[in-house]
Amino acid sequence: MSRFLDIGVASLVPYVPGEQPKDAGYIKLNTNESPYPPSPSVIAAVKAESEKLRLYSDPETSDLTAAIAEFYGVGQKNVIAGNGSDEILAFIFKAFFGEKGAACPDVSYGFYPVFCSLFGIKYNPVPLDENFMIDASAYADVTDNVVIANPNAQTGIYLPLDKVEEIARSRPDRLVVVDEAYVDFGGETAVPLTKKYNNLIVVQTFSKSRQLAGGRVGFAVADESLINDIKTVKYSFNPYNVGRLGIAAGCAAMKDREYFDACRSKIIATRGRVAYELAKLGFTVLPSKANFLLIRHGDVGGEEMYRALKQRGVLVRHLKDERIKDFVRVTIGTDDEMDVFLKKTAEILGELK
Ligand SMILES: *Cc1c(COP(=O)(O)O)cnc(C)c1O
């Protein structure tokens, strides 16, 4: 720490991203990326766009928001794009949460409390129930704005849409942000509800289900007045927030519905098979509608499992949150990758005997 650091920043505890090893030897199941490459149309679009990198990108990201609006049947004015959904979430916390505070599930995306400390927002963790499910009724008396991930981060558990609606409907004077990073793996999106509730914002990303984690593209859909408020923050911070390559890639990815459906179907099928095999090995597997599984085994601790797998060339994520420290989170890779993962896992359990 230098002697110049602002004392407010000195007290921050930053978000810790999953490892991104330079060494390509690992089977990488730790940060919920897609195991499949971007679609060929995305690669072609990025190549063509790279000729124009001399020029700034479109600050309105019009082509991209048009493609998103078309996909979801909403108006273009109801969409804003960002440099990953992390940026969109940051804009939202900055725009709306100053006085309200943020109520979030106690086990969820680790960035929510970090944004709260960065922007000086009160963080109000609301416990998941004993089955790690979001209890919609626990939000009935909460006056803070609400941020939930659905399916929830870390657990993968999906909250049915009528429960999301209940949270939005019960208190029109608070904002409800639904982070749908994993919704394409079996959940149902709340985007149509944004037409009915002007206190609802749906946030999505191209990182998980559209093969573009490194492209950094995310977006939000909401009532036009909310989108305009988010734009006030964006234009006070970084008007060219999505680069030319991100816009081109995002646009092409949104339009290639066939490739999108093929990739997510494969991941859903692989997830089912791996969950079944893990249960046979004695694991507790939380019911996931995401592209990862949160799993626990009575004979091995979470940290120990993580280390043993890493030693064998398989990277998974161990999260230190008290309630899930006995678990590891395993991203769904290709079938071949998951076969190696299952084999190494069985080996580790065998050595304990
Ligand atoms: C991965 C993830 C994000 C961040 O996505 P980017 O678009 O890559 O910034 C946001 N929320 C949740 C719940 C995530 O899992």
Ligand as a Chemical Component Dictionary entry (heavy atoms), coordinates in Angstrom:
data_LIG
# 
_chem_comp.id                   LIG 
_chem_comp.type                 NON-POLYMER 
_chem_comp.pdbx_formal_charge   0 
_chem_comp.three_letter_code    LIG 
# 
loop_
_chem_comp_atom.comp_id 
_chem_comp_atom.atom_id 
_chem_comp_atom.alt_atom_id 
_chem_comp_atom.type_symbol 
_chem_comp_atom.charge 
_chem_comp_atom.model_Cartn_x 
_chem_comp_atom.model_Cartn_y 
_chem_comp_atom.model_Cartn_z 
_chem_comp_atom.pdbx_ordinal 
LIG C1 C1 C 0 -20.219 -14.544 -14.053 1  
LIG C2 C2 C 0 -21.222 -13.721 -13.322 2  
LIG C3 C3 C 0 -21.323 -12.349 -13.527 3  
LIG C4 C4 C 0 -20.306 -11.583 -14.320 4  
LIG O1 O1 O 0 -20.384 -11.731 -15.619 5  
LIG P1 P1 P 0 -19.519 -10.840 -16.623 6  
LIG O2 O2 O 0 -20.523 -10.497 -17.639 7  
LIG O3 O3 O 0 -18.447 -11.726 -17.101 8  
LIG O4 O4 O 0 -19.009 -9.628  -15.896 9  
LIG C5 C5 C 0 -22.328 -11.658 -12.894 10 
LIG N1 N1 N 0 -23.172 -12.274 -12.058 11 
LIG C6 C6 C 0 -23.090 -13.584 -11.810 12 
LIG C7 C7 C 0 -24.055 -14.214 -10.875 13 
LIG C8 C8 C 0 -22.101 -14.340 -12.419 14 
LIG O5 O5 O 0 -21.989 -15.632 -12.148 15 
# 
loop_
_chem_comp_bond.comp_id 
_chem_comp_bond.atom_id_1 
_chem_comp_bond.atom_id_2 
_chem_comp_bond.value_order 
_chem_comp_bond.pdbx_ordinal 
LIG C1 C2 SING 1  
LIG C2 C3 SING 2  
LIG C2 C8 DOUB 3  
LIG C3 C4 SING 4  
LIG C3 C5 DOUB 5  
LIG C4 O1 SING 6  
LIG O1 P1 SING 7  
LIG P1 O2 DOUB 8  
LIG P1 O3 SING 9  
LIG P1 O4 SING 10 
LIG C5 N1 SING 11 
LIG N1 C6 DOUB 12 
LIG C6 C7 SING 13 
LIG C6 C8 SING 14 
LIG C8 O5 SING 15 
# 
